[in-house]
Amino acid sequence: MPVGAPELLIVLAIVILIFGVGRISKIGRELGEGVKGFRQGVKDATSDVEDDIKEKA
């Protein structure tokens, strides 16, 4: 069951009512920083594994 535009607007309205506009921007910023940190961690772990494979070969 796909989520359409009307459903997303309803969810957005509820989130604004619960948290307020100022808090939403802070949550978005923190979420972005978390995703950035996660991606960096995955990149670091991948390069560590690749380095270990190269050392054993």
mmJSON file of the N, C-alpha and C atoms, coordinates in Angstrom:
{"data_MODEL":{"atom_site":{
"group_PDB":["ATOM","ATOM","ATOM","ATOM","ATOM","ATOM","ATOM","ATOM","ATOM","ATOM","ATOM","ATOM","ATOM","ATOM","ATOM","ATOM","ATOM","ATOM","ATOM","ATOM","ATOM","ATOM","ATOM","ATOM","ATOM","ATOM","ATOM","ATOM","ATOM","ATOM","ATOM","ATOM","ATOM","ATOM","ATOM","ATOM","ATOM","ATOM","ATOM","ATOM","ATOM","ATOM","ATOM","ATOM","ATOM","ATOM","ATOM","ATOM","ATOM","ATOM","ATOM","ATOM","ATOM","ATOM","ATOM","ATOM","ATOM","ATOM","ATOM","ATOM","ATOM","ATOM","ATOM","ATOM","ATOM","ATOM","ATOM","ATOM","ATOM","ATOM","ATOM","ATOM","ATOM","ATOM","ATOM","ATOM","ATOM","ATOM","ATOM","ATOM","ATOM","ATOM","ATOM","ATOM","ATOM","ATOM","ATOM","ATOM","ATOM","ATOM","ATOM","ATOM","ATOM","ATOM","ATOM","ATOM","ATOM","ATOM","ATOM","ATOM","ATOM","ATOM","ATOM","ATOM","ATOM","ATOM","ATOM","ATOM","ATOM","ATOM","ATOM","ATOM","ATOM","ATOM","ATOM","ATOM","ATOM","ATOM","ATOM","ATOM","ATOM","ATOM","ATOM","ATOM","ATOM","ATOM","ATOM","ATOM","ATOM","ATOM","ATOM","ATOM","ATOM","ATOM","ATOM","ATOM","ATOM","ATOM","ATOM","ATOM","ATOM","ATOM","ATOM","ATOM","ATOM","ATOM","ATOM","ATOM","ATOM","ATOM","ATOM","ATOM","ATOM","ATOM","ATOM","ATOM","ATOM","ATOM","ATOM","ATOM","ATOM","ATOM","ATOM","ATOM","ATOM","ATOM","ATOM","ATOM","ATOM","ATOM","ATOM"],
"id":[1,2,3,4,5,6,7,8,9,10,11,12,13,14,15,16,17,18,19,20,21,22,23,24,25,26,27,28,29,30,31,32,33,34,35,36,37,38,39,40,41,42,43,44,45,46,47,48,49,50,51,52,53,54,55,56,57,58,59,60,61,62,63,64,65,66,67,68,69,70,71,72,73,74,75,76,77,78,79,80,81,82,83,84,85,86,87,88,89,90,91,92,93,94,95,96,97,98,99,100,101,102,103,104,105,106,107,108,109,110,111,112,113,114,115,116,117,118,119,120,121,122,123,124,125,126,127,128,129,130,131,132,133,134,135,136,137,138,139,140,141,142,143,144,145,146,147,148,149,150,151,152,153,154,155,156,157,158,159,160,161,162,163,164,165,166,167,168,169,170,171],
"type_symbol":["N","C","C","N","C","C","N","C","C","N","C","C","N","C","C","N","C","C","N","C","C","N","C","C","N","C","C","N","C","C","N","C","C","N","C","C","N","C","C","N","C","C","N","C","C","N","C","C","N","C","C","N","C","C","N","C","C","N","C","C","N","C","C","N","C","C","N","C","C","N","C","C","N","C","C","N","C","C","N","C","C","N","C","C","N","C","C","N","C","C","N","C","C","N","C","C","N","C","C","N","C","C","N","C","C","N","C","C","N","C","C","N","C","C","N","C","C","N","C","C","N","C","C","N","C","C","N","C","C","N","C","C","N","C","C","N","C","C","N","C","C","N","C","C","N","C","C","N","C","C","N","C","C","N","C","C","N","C","C","N","C","C","N","C","C","N","C","C","N","C","C"],
"label_atom_id":["N","CA","C","N","CA","C","N","CA","C","N","CA","C","N","CA","C","N","CA","C","N","CA","C","N","CA","C","N","CA","C","N","CA","C","N","CA","C","N","CA","C","N","CA","C","N","CA","C","N","CA","C","N","CA","C","N","CA","C","N","CA","C","N","CA","C","N","CA","C","N","CA","C","N","CA","C","N","CA","C","N","CA","C","N","CA","C","N","CA","C","N","CA","C","N","CA","C","N","CA","C","N","CA","C","N","CA","C","N","CA","C","N","CA","C","N","CA","C","N","CA","C","N","CA","C","N","CA","C","N","CA","C","N","CA","C","N","CA","C","N","CA","C","N","CA","C","N","CA","C","N","CA","C","N","CA","C","N","CA","C","N","CA","C","N","CA","C","N","CA","C","N","CA","C","N","CA","C","N","CA","C","N","CA","C","N","CA","C","N","CA","C","N","CA","C","N","CA","C"],
"label_alt_id":[null,null,null,null,null,null,null,null,null,null,null,null,null,null,null,null,null,null,null,null,null,null,null,null,null,null,null,null,null,null,null,null,null,null,null,null,null,null,null,null,null,null,null,null,null,null,null,null,null,null,null,null,null,null,null,null,null,null,null,null,null,null,null,null,null,null,null,null,null,null,null,null,null,null,null,null,null,null,null,null,null,null,null,null,null,null,null,null,null,null,null,null,null,null,null,null,null,null,null,null,null,null,null,null,null,null,null,null,null,null,null,null,null,null,null,null,null,null,null,null,null,null,null,null,null,null,null,null,null,null,null,null,null,null,null,null,null,null,null,null,null,null,null,null,null,null,null,null,null,null,null,null,null,null,null,null,null,null,null,null,null,null,null,null,null,null,null,null,null,null,null],
"label_comp_id":["MET","MET","MET","PRO","PRO","PRO","VAL","VAL","VAL","GLY","GLY","GLY","ALA","ALA","ALA","PRO","PRO","PRO","GLU","GLU","GLU","LEU","LEU","LEU","LEU","LEU","LEU","ILE","ILE","ILE","VAL","VAL","VAL","LEU","LEU","LEU","ALA","ALA","ALA","ILE","ILE","ILE","VAL","VAL","VAL","ILE","ILE","ILE","LEU","LEU","LEU","ILE","ILE","ILE","PHE","PHE","PHE","GLY","GLY","GLY","VAL","VAL","VAL","GLY","GLY","GLY","ARG","ARG","ARG","ILE","ILE","ILE","SER","SER","SER","LYS","LYS","LYS","ILE","ILE","ILE","GLY","GLY","GLY","ARG","ARG","ARG","GLU","GLU","GLU","LEU","LEU","LEU","GLY","GLY","GLY","GLU","GLU","GLU","GLY","GLY","GLY","VAL","VAL","VAL","LYS","LYS","LYS","GLY","GLY","GLY","PHE","PHE","PHE","ARG","ARG","ARG","GLN","GLN","GLN","GLY","GLY","GLY","VAL","VAL","VAL","LYS","LYS","LYS","ASP","ASP","ASP","ALA","ALA","ALA","THR","THR","THR","SER","SER","SER","ASP","ASP","ASP","VAL","VAL","VAL","GLU","GLU","GLU","ASP","ASP","ASP","ASP","ASP","ASP","ILE","ILE","ILE","LYS","LYS","LYS","GLU","GLU","GLU","LYS","LYS","LYS","ALA","ALA","ALA"],
"label_asym_id":["A","A","A","A","A","A","A","A","A","A","A","A","A","A","A","A","A","A","A","A","A","A","A","A","A","A","A","A","A","A","A","A","A","A","A","A","A","A","A","A","A","A","A","A","A","A","A","A","A","A","A","A","A","A","A","A","A","A","A","A","A","A","A","A","A","A","A","A","A","A","A","A","A","A","A","A","A","A","A","A","A","A","A","A","A","A","A","A","A","A","A","A","A","A","A","A","A","A","A","A","A","A","A","A","A","A","A","A","A","A","A","A","A","A","A","A","A","A","A","A","A","A","A","A","A","A","A","A","A","A","A","A","A","A","A","A","A","A","A","A","A","A","A","A","A","A","A","A","A","A","A","A","A","A","A","A","A","A","A","A","A","A","A","A","A","A","A","A","A","A","A"],
"label_entity_id":["1","1","1","1","1","1","1","1","1","1","1","1","1","1","1","1","1","1","1","1","1","1","1","1","1","1","1","1","1","1","1","1","1","1","1","1","1","1","1","1","1","1","1","1","1","1","1","1","1","1","1","1","1","1","1","1","1","1","1","1","1","1","1","1","1","1","1","1","1","1","1","1","1","1","1","1","1","1","1","1","1","1","1","1","1","1","1","1","1","1","1","1","1","1","1","1","1","1","1","1","1","1","1","1","1","1","1","1","1","1","1","1","1","1","1","1","1","1","1","1","1","1","1","1","1","1","1","1","1","1","1","1","1","1","1","1","1","1","1","1","1","1","1","1","1","1","1","1","1","1","1","1","1","1","1","1","1","1","1","1","1","1","1","1","1","1","1","1","1","1","1"],
"label_seq_id":[1,1,1,2,2,2,3,3,3,4,4,4,5,5,5,6,6,6,7,7,7,8,8,8,9,9,9,10,10,10,11,11,11,12,12,12,13,13,13,14,14,14,15,15,15,16,16,16,17,17,17,18,18,18,19,19,19,20,20,20,21,21,21,22,22,22,23,23,23,24,24,24,25,25,25,26,26,26,27,27,27,28,28,28,29,29,29,30,30,30,31,31,31,32,32,32,33,33,33,34,34,34,35,35,35,36,36,36,37,37,37,38,38,38,39,39,39,40,40,40,41,41,41,42,42,42,43,43,43,44,44,44,45,45,45,46,46,46,47,47,47,48,48,48,49,49,49,50,50,50,51,51,51,52,52,52,53,53,53,54,54,54,55,55,55,56,56,56,57,57,57],
"pdbx_PDB_ins_code":[null,null,null,null,null,null,null,null,null,null,null,null,null,null,null,null,null,null,null,null,null,null,null,null,null,null,null,null,null,null,null,null,null,null,null,null,null,null,null,null,null,null,null,null,null,null,null,null,null,null,null,null,null,null,null,null,null,null,null,null,null,null,null,null,null,null,null,null,null,null,null,null,null,null,null,null,null,null,null,null,null,null,null,null,null,null,null,null,null,null,null,null,null,null,null,null,null,null,null,null,null,null,null,null,null,null,null,null,null,null,null,null,null,null,null,null,null,null,null,null,null,null,null,null,null,null,null,null,null,null,null,null,null,null,null,null,null,null,null,null,null,null,null,null,null,null,null,null,null,null,null,null,null,null,null,null,null,null,null,null,null,null,null,null,null,null,null,null,null,null,null],
"Cartn_x":[0.848,0.0,0.896,1.001,1.897,1.38,2.313,1.983,1.99,0.892,0.782,0.997,0.841,1.044,0.068,-1.223,-2.136,-1.748,-1.297,-0.89,0.346,1.298,2.508,2.183,1.26,0.861,0.205,-0.607,-1.247,-0.202,0.747,1.813,2.638,2.976,3.742,2.988,1.682,0.876,0.869,0.755,0.754,2.109,3.192,4.531,4.725,4.263,4.378,3.576,2.401,1.589,2.257,2.891,3.5,4.797,5.69,7.012,7.17,6.43,6.616,7.678,7.627,8.505,9.972,10.283,11.677,12.322,11.582,12.123,12.335,11.49,11.625,12.935,13.32,14.59,15.765,15.687,16.748,16.805,15.65,15.597,16.179,15.828,16.358,17.863,18.379,19.829,20.526,19.999,20.6,20.518,19.407,19.257,20.28,20.474,21.463,22.87,23.201,24.522,24.692,23.632,23.681,23.898,23.202,23.37,24.786,25.287,26.648,27.665,27.486,28.384,28.306,27.098,26.918,27.626,27.448,28.095,29.612,30.141,31.589,32.077,31.316,31.694,31.702,30.718,30.674,31.854,32.159,33.283,34.598,34.778,35.994,36.101,35.0,35.011,35.301,34.743,34.981,36.449,37.022,38.434,39.335,38.964,39.748,39.719,38.555,38.424,39.21,39.108,39.853,41.361,41.823,43.248,43.692,42.85,43.177,43.257,42.354,42.36,43.635,44.025,45.227,46.473,46.51,47.669,47.802,46.683,46.721,47.009,46.799,47.006,48.437],
"Cartn_y":[-1.175,0.0,1.243,1.887,3.049,4.256,5.048,6.269,7.423,8.144,9.24,10.586,11.621,12.985,13.381,13.04,13.431,12.826,11.579,10.939,11.616,11.95,12.63,13.998,14.711,16.019,15.887,14.874,14.646,14.34,13.479,13.14,14.377,15.177,16.401,17.366,17.507,18.392,17.91,16.619,16.064,16.297,16.089,16.292,17.755,18.676,20.104,20.441,19.866,20.12,19.585,18.446,17.823,18.54,18.769,19.274,20.775,21.373,22.784,22.945,24.078,24.304,24.381,25.054,25.216,23.904,23.066,21.778,20.853,20.964,20.109,20.391,21.649,21.964,21.395,21.429,20.865,19.347,18.704,17.256,16.887,17.646,17.394,17.533,18.553,18.772,17.61,17.199,16.098,14.791,14.578,13.38,13.378,14.521,14.632,14.351,14.879,14.618,13.135,12.51,11.079,10.242,10.573,9.845,10.044,11.266,11.556,10.734,10.668,9.877,8.396,7.903,6.496,6.175,7.032,6.801,6.817,7.726,7.787,6.522,6.031,4.802,3.603,3.511,2.418,2.513,3.726,3.933,3.521,3.917,3.557,2.048,1.402,-0.038,-0.765,-0.283,-0.908,-0.796,0.383,0.547,-0.301,-0.468,-1.325,-2.773,-3.248,-4.618,-4.8,-3.827,-3.908,-3.923,-3.117,-3.108,-4.46,-5.07,-6.385,-7.434,-7.361,-8.326,-8.156,-6.909,-6.65,-7.138,-6.994,-7.445,-8.963,-9.675,-11.143,-11.703,-10.908,-11.418,-11.297],
"Cartn_z":[0.0,0.0,0.0,-1.13,-1.224,-0.44,0.006,0.731,-0.273,-0.35,-1.298,-0.645,-1.436,-0.959,0.151,0.046,1.134,2.49,2.462,3.708,4.3,3.425,3.904,4.488,3.882,4.415,5.782,5.951,7.252,8.316,7.985,8.939,9.27,8.269,8.495,9.397,9.182,10.025,11.475,11.674,13.033,13.708,12.966,13.521,13.908,13.067,13.39,14.641,14.773,15.962,17.226,17.118,18.292,18.693,17.736,18.061,17.874,16.977,16.664,15.581,14.912,13.767,14.178,15.257,15.69,16.058,16.724,17.153,15.956,14.94,13.76,13.042,12.934,12.267,13.042,14.363,15.193,15.031,14.998,14.807,13.446,12.41,11.073,11.012,11.66,11.69,12.393,13.54,14.29,13.509,12.823,12.01,10.876,10.239,9.172,9.661,10.832,11.403,11.736,12.207,12.514,11.272,10.205,8.941,8.409,8.51,8.045,8.84,10.152,10.989,10.675,10.427,10.084,8.771,7.768,6.477,6.619,7.417,7.629,8.327,9.292,9.987,9.055,8.186,7.216,6.263,5.827,4.911,5.58,6.836,7.566,7.759,8.124,8.33,7.026,5.932,4.631,4.238,4.447,4.082,4.983,6.265,7.158,6.687,6.284,5.801,4.504,3.615,2.357,2.621,3.581,3.925,4.472,5.333,5.879,4.786,3.82,2.717,1.886,1.618,0.833,1.559,2.894,3.682,3.641,3.627,3.643,2.257,1.218,-0.129,-0.577],
"occupancy":[1.0,1.0,1.0,1.0,1.0,1.0,1.0,1.0,1.0,1.0,1.0,1.0,1.0,1.0,1.0,1.0,1.0,1.0,1.0,1.0,1.0,1.0,1.0,1.0,1.0,1.0,1.0,1.0,1.0,1.0,1.0,1.0,1.0,1.0,1.0,1.0,1.0,1.0,1.0,1.0,1.0,1.0,1.0,1.0,1.0,1.0,1.0,1.0,1.0,1.0,1.0,1.0,1.0,1.0,1.0,1.0,1.0,1.0,1.0,1.0,1.0,1.0,1.0,1.0,1.0,1.0,1.0,1.0,1.0,1.0,1.0,1.0,1.0,1.0,1.0,1.0,1.0,1.0,1.0,1.0,1.0,1.0,1.0,1.0,1.0,1.0,1.0,1.0,1.0,1.0,1.0,1.0,1.0,1.0,1.0,1.0,1.0,1.0,1.0,1.0,1.0,1.0,1.0,1.0,1.0,1.0,1.0,1.0,1.0,1.0,1.0,1.0,1.0,1.0,1.0,1.0,1.0,1.0,1.0,1.0,1.0,1.0,1.0,1.0,1.0,1.0,1.0,1.0,1.0,1.0,1.0,1.0,1.0,1.0,1.0,1.0,1.0,1.0,1.0,1.0,1.0,1.0,1.0,1.0,1.0,1.0,1.0,1.0,1.0,1.0,1.0,1.0,1.0,1.0,1.0,1.0,1.0,1.0,1.0,1.0,1.0,1.0,1.0,1.0,1.0,1.0,1.0,1.0,1.0,1.0,1.0],
"B_iso_or_equiv":[0.0,0.0,0.0,0.0,0.0,0.0,0.0,0.0,0.0,0.0,0.0,0.0,0.0,0.0,0.0,0.0,0.0,0.0,0.0,0.0,0.0,0.0,0.0,0.0,0.0,0.0,0.0,0.0,0.0,0.0,0.0,0.0,0.0,0.0,0.0,0.0,0.0,0.0,0.0,0.0,0.0,0.0,0.0,0.0,0.0,0.0,0.0,0.0,0.0,0.0,0.0,0.0,0.0,0.0,0.0,0.0,0.0,0.0,0.0,0.0,0.0,0.0,0.0,0.0,0.0,0.0,0.0,0.0,0.0,0.0,0.0,0.0,0.0,0.0,0.0,0.0,0.0,0.0,0.0,0.0,0.0,0.0,0.0,0.0,0.0,0.0,0.0,0.0,0.0,0.0,0.0,0.0,0.0,0.0,0.0,0.0,0.0,0.0,0.0,0.0,0.0,0.0,0.0,0.0,0.0,0.0,0.0,0.0,0.0,0.0,0.0,0.0,0.0,0.0,0.0,0.0,0.0,0.0,0.0,0.0,0.0,0.0,0.0,0.0,0.0,0.0,0.0,0.0,0.0,0.0,0.0,0.0,0.0,0.0,0.0,0.0,0.0,0.0,0.0,0.0,0.0,0.0,0.0,0.0,0.0,0.0,0.0,0.0,0.0,0.0,0.0,0.0,0.0,0.0,0.0,0.0,0.0,0.0,0.0,0.0,0.0,0.0,0.0,0.0,0.0,0.0,0.0,0.0,0.0,0.0,0.0],
"pdbx_formal_charge":[null,null,null,null,null,null,null,null,null,null,null,null,null,null,null,null,null,null,null,null,null,null,null,null,null,null,null,null,null,null,null,null,null,null,null,null,null,null,null,null,null,null,null,null,null,null,null,null,null,null,null,null,null,null,null,null,null,null,null,null,null,null,null,null,null,null,null,null,null,null,null,null,null,null,null,null,null,null,null,null,null,null,null,null,null,null,null,null,null,null,null,null,null,null,null,null,null,null,null,null,null,null,null,null,null,null,null,null,null,null,null,null,null,null,null,null,null,null,null,null,null,null,null,null,null,null,null,null,null,null,null,null,null,null,null,null,null,null,null,null,null,null,null,null,null,null,null,null,null,null,null,null,null,null,null,null,null,null,null,null,null,null,null,null,null,null,null,null,null,null,null],
"auth_seq_id":[1,1,1,2,2,2,3,3,3,4,4,4,5,5,5,6,6,6,7,7,7,8,8,8,9,9,9,10,10,10,11,11,11,12,12,12,13,13,13,14,14,14,15,15,15,16,16,16,17,17,17,18,18,18,19,19,19,20,20,20,21,21,21,22,22,22,23,23,23,24,24,24,25,25,25,26,26,26,27,27,27,28,28,28,29,29,29,30,30,30,31,31,31,32,32,32,33,33,33,34,34,34,35,35,35,36,36,36,37,37,37,38,38,38,39,39,39,40,40,40,41,41,41,42,42,42,43,43,43,44,44,44,45,45,45,46,46,46,47,47,47,48,48,48,49,49,49,50,50,50,51,51,51,52,52,52,53,53,53,54,54,54,55,55,55,56,56,56,57,57,57],
"auth_comp_id":["MET","MET","MET","PRO","PRO","PRO","VAL","VAL","VAL","GLY","GLY","GLY","ALA","ALA","ALA","PRO","PRO","PRO","GLU","GLU","GLU","LEU","LEU","LEU","LEU","LEU","LEU","ILE","ILE","ILE","VAL","VAL","VAL","LEU","LEU","LEU","ALA","ALA","ALA","ILE","ILE","ILE","VAL","VAL","VAL","ILE","ILE","ILE","LEU","LEU","LEU","ILE","ILE","ILE","PHE","PHE","PHE","GLY","GLY","GLY","VAL","VAL","VAL","GLY","GLY","GLY","ARG","ARG","ARG","ILE","ILE","ILE","SER","SER","SER","LYS","LYS","LYS","ILE","ILE","ILE","GLY","GLY","GLY","ARG","ARG","ARG","GLU","GLU","GLU","LEU","LEU","LEU","GLY","GLY","GLY","GLU","GLU","GLU","GLY","GLY","GLY","VAL","VAL","VAL","LYS","LYS","LYS","GLY","GLY","GLY","PHE","PHE","PHE","ARG","ARG","ARG","GLN","GLN","GLN","GLY","GLY","GLY","VAL","VAL","VAL","LYS","LYS","LYS","ASP","ASP","ASP","ALA","ALA","ALA","THR","THR","THR","SER","SER","SER","ASP","ASP","ASP","VAL","VAL","VAL","GLU","GLU","GLU","ASP","ASP","ASP","ASP","ASP","ASP","ILE","ILE","ILE","LYS","LYS","LYS","GLU","GLU","GLU","LYS","LYS","LYS","ALA","ALA","ALA"],
"auth_asym_id":["A","A","A","A","A","A","A","A","A","A","A","A","A","A","A","A","A","A","A","A","A","A","A","A","A","A","A","A","A","A","A","A","A","A","A","A","A","A","A","A","A","A","A","A","A","A","A","A","A","A","A","A","A","A","A","A","A","A","A","A","A","A","A","A","A","A","A","A","A","A","A","A","A","A","A","A","A","A","A","A","A","A","A","A","A","A","A","A","A","A","A","A","A","A","A","A","A","A","A","A","A","A","A","A","A","A","A","A","A","A","A","A","A","A","A","A","A","A","A","A","A","A","A","A","A","A","A","A","A","A","A","A","A","A","A","A","A","A","A","A","A","A","A","A","A","A","A","A","A","A","A","A","A","A","A","A","A","A","A","A","A","A","A","A","A","A","A","A","A","A","A"],
"auth_atom_id":["N","CA","C","N","CA","C","N","CA","C","N","CA","C","N","CA","C","N","CA","C","N","CA","C","N","CA","C","N","CA","C","N","CA","C","N","CA","C","N","CA","C","N","CA","C","N","CA","C","N","CA","C","N","CA","C","N","CA","C","N","CA","C","N","CA","C","N","CA","C","N","CA","C","N","CA","C","N","CA","C","N","CA","C","N","CA","C","N","CA","C","N","CA","C","N","CA","C","N","CA","C","N","CA","C","N","CA","C","N","CA","C","N","CA","C","N","CA","C","N","CA","C","N","CA","C","N","CA","C","N","CA","C","N","CA","C","N","CA","C","N","CA","C","N","CA","C","N","CA","C","N","CA","C","N","CA","C","N","CA","C","N","CA","C","N","CA","C","N","CA","C","N","CA","C","N","CA","C","N","CA","C","N","CA","C","N","CA","C","N","CA","C","N","CA","C","N","CA","C"],
"pdbx_PDB_model_num":[1,1,1,1,1,1,1,1,1,1,1,1,1,1,1,1,1,1,1,1,1,1,1,1,1,1,1,1,1,1,1,1,1,1,1,1,1,1,1,1,1,1,1,1,1,1,1,1,1,1,1,1,1,1,1,1,1,1,1,1,1,1,1,1,1,1,1,1,1,1,1,1,1,1,1,1,1,1,1,1,1,1,1,1,1,1,1,1,1,1,1,1,1,1,1,1,1,1,1,1,1,1,1,1,1,1,1,1,1,1,1,1,1,1,1,1,1,1,1,1,1,1,1,1,1,1,1,1,1,1,1,1,1,1,1,1,1,1,1,1,1,1,1,1,1,1,1,1,1,1,1,1,1,1,1,1,1,1,1,1,1,1,1,1,1,1,1,1,1,1,1]
}}}
